[in-house]
Amino acid sequence: MPRLDARSGAAALALAAALALTAALGASCAGTPPAERGATTCPPRCPPPAPQQAPSPAAPPGPVVSGAPGEAPVFDPERLTLVLGDPRLAAVQKLVEQEAYASAAAAMAQALAAPLSPADAASFRYQLARLRALAGDPVGAAREYDAAAAAGGPLADHARFAAADLLARAGQPDAALERARAVASDVAIADELDRIVAGALADKGDIEGAAARWRVYLARSWPASTWVPEALRFARALLRHPGEDHAEEAIRIARRVIDEAPGGAGAGEAKEIQDQALSTLPFARRKPFLDPGPADLLARARALLASRQDKEALAVTDALVALPEAQAPSAFACDAFAARGEALGRLRRRAEAADVLGTAIERCGPAAAAASAAPAAAVASAAPPAAASSAAPAGSAAPPAAASSAAPAGSAAPPATATSAVAAGAGAPAPRRPETLYNAGRASLRVDRHAEAAARFALLEKEYPDHRLADDARYLGARALLSLGDQAQFVQLLTAMPDDYPSGDMVADGLFELALFEMERDSWAGAVRPLERALARFPHERAYHAAGRLPYYLGRAHIETGSPDKGKALLEQVIRDYPLSFYMALAHARLAELDPSAAQRALSAAMDRDASAPYTELRSPAFAHPAFARAVELARQGEARLARRELDLLGVGGRTAPREVMWASAFLLARAGALPQSYSILRTAMAAPADGRVELAGNVEWLDHYPVGRWRGAWELAYPRPFGGLVAAETKRSGIPEALAYAIMREESAFDPKVASPAQAFGLMQLIVPTAKRMAKPLGLPWSAEALRRPEINVALGCRYLSVLRGQFSDNPLLAIPAYNAGGGAPKRWIAERPSQSFDLWVERIPYEETRLYTKRVMTSLAVYELLYAGAQPGEALRTPLPASPAARSAVANAAP
């Protein structure tokens, strides 16, 4: 539902995107005449081409087809059409594309004057209401929504809701309340009625009734863009009705915005509200807000960290760690110093973070459990040699802390009382001691204090051998010992890892790390055993950064040790079983170097196998659910956000919906113009499985098949090509592959042109302003943050930047991928450090974990886009150079005596 404020532009953009997407999805069978469909253009489980015959009567409208008695209905994506895709509305669609919404509304009204079926009349009327809202006519839009509701159909309640929202914003609270009361409770947007009703009651002067509804609304989980404005609106409404209780509640609401809104959004206005409310309170009621207790301070520090307000969080911890309660071991003291360490680490004050987290370990108190149950290898490593730390690559040891998603208003538990927060008995272990040990070890690794890191990780293993982080500590502790030069202990720890942690999720990484150690020193025979153990235990890794790595490197090891046939067979297995993964690209390039015809045969055989896969319909009882019917009609209207909310009622958001519903949902959202949301449903298949959730990858799902036959549509949804004309023009102008631009765009922004990162990178290709400025000057283009949110600017500058980077690595243009993430100088340094290393091992040892994983993701996407859209010939990804830098390797060889 478009809002009558600055956010209306988002609704207009979504509507235009939905229309443009019909062309973007043109390679799928949706909207394609049956006679033109073939094995290479049909989406997953889409019907095969119909035989040529006389035209049959038109099928009933809608993509859901009723099954035979006793059978569930079928979802047929070919039958899904947008309302504005109706040939009778061609003039309306053209005006919408020009953003001439008033004229589009007039044209739609004219179309409604023609004879229509009841279903068409209802859907046309709903679209007319949307257009009137976009044209800035809220009352006229509400009138059309009323008519759409009266016509009935799946969107009747959505129409009532939209009319209520518009009338409330237009200053007609009684009319808004009347329509809000008529909305059924089982539609997805029913929980948003509290917002509309609260505003309407406040406008009528019923602040107590409004407050009750606002409290209910804000207690639910909402995106920050939704709850922050409503929270501020609630607080302002309270202040318009003076009273000490109202002032106190306004202060609490304002502080929630200040502390919990991501990046401090709305904090300025919230501080004004807070100060105004404080000024109205007598001293006795004002004092608790001015002098918060220990528990309140700790809760505030945690909220600020969760909302990525790291400087503000650090300032709060200044007071926290100075409190008397933080000077002796307790749960409170542990948490206070842990919060301070996290804030310092986020602010890149890493040495201080490692020190403070060391204090946090002390404040957490001793472990409760005896160490007798610890794995023997861990106990043996508890006291690593105090050798001088050798310089390890920065960031090589552990992943950076994940960006905490901002907690929506009402989602956080109420802060603990001062008594419960600080009264943990002295000397009792804090509940978060193992996490503190782990984070402290990672902090030590980041500043190359390897002996300290190894000791902290060993202590975690010793004290908490059954903790979920114990195997992580083993893995990282072994790497720290290797950095100290203790190769024997490194090998012992990782060799024992499968036995010590039979259920550990880091065992595969531990064995792979052991194999990498052997491969890097050209001991390929030594790598065979750990690779074989890992492959026997993990026969088919799925995560994008690991899919195919074990058979790929085992194949390399056999080739290097004189068993080429065994090695080539394993490389062929990777090509067959891990379609278009990072390691499949490496396997194809290496096999092509050894035996070009074998590489071509392996790829062709795998694609022929998948092209002939039998057809299976998308059939599920959920397609008969009213929520799915509403989602279908909302998608047809271009209402992607509302369609997703209805789909979440069926379990799509929680990934508990049946696979068939997930597939259909991805298609619906794509057609509604929500590309990021659409392909994210399919992209989750690349993640590790989550207990109790649907994993789209399955045993026979799309990631196990090449993008041919019925599988092609799934890949097209997961790897779309929006902004097609723009990208084609700019890649041609910059002289870079179109597939590379899409691969970068997909991984950087998920095709969201408005997105901004915490590092202040903007738009589709996530450019920072200084880089954009350098690229923009020769092109005469703007480069401000606002300009970078415009696709035509962002794509032009991003493509130019890629062209510049590729020019710096002419012997291996793929090095532009890590350079795009880490800067052009970083790969040059790493090549200088390892000039003769093969590209595969070079990527494994990229020091920055973010860049290492980014390189694998983008190369995976590059391989997909090249094969999916650029023709049958292998592209750059499948022709990866074997050396990281052929020129550097050649220079080393020529310099040898």
Order of alpha helices (4+ residues) and beta strands (2+ residues): alpha-beta-beta-alpha-alpha-alpha-alpha-alpha-alpha-alpha-alpha-alpha-alpha-alpha-alpha-alpha-alpha-alpha-alpha-alpha-alpha-alpha-alpha-alpha-alpha-alpha-alpha-alpha-alpha-alpha-alpha-alpha-alpha-alpha-alpha-alpha-alpha-alpha-beta-beta-alpha-alpha-alpha-alpha-alpha-alpha-alpha
